[in-house]
Amino acid sequence: MADDEFSTSWTDPDYVAAVVAVLAVGALAFYIGLVDGAPSIETVLFVLLWVTLPAGLVYEIARQWG
């Protein structure tokens, strides 16, 4: 993959969404480390929303400003 194919600009929507998604997954991994027991279906769905909603939101914001 060439360097010019992947933009690392803070205004690139794909890059911003990826950064937010990675940070959200890291926060969730930290939370899971603190909680005992297996997650329920409701928890799994909440986790999926907790990662995809912020990433989608910042993608749209970056797309509008970029």
FENSUL-V120055 format. One record per pair of residues at least 12 apart in sequence whose C-alpha atoms are under 7 Angstrom apart, sorted by the first residue. I is the first residue (numbers start at 1). J is the second residue. If there is no record, write none. Layout:
BEGIN
i: {I I}
j: {J J}
END
This chain:
BEGIN
i: {11 11 12 12 13 13 13 14 16 16 17 17 17 17 20 20 21 21 24 25}
j: {62 66 62 66 59 62 63 59 58 59 55 56 58 59 54 55 51 55 51 51}
END
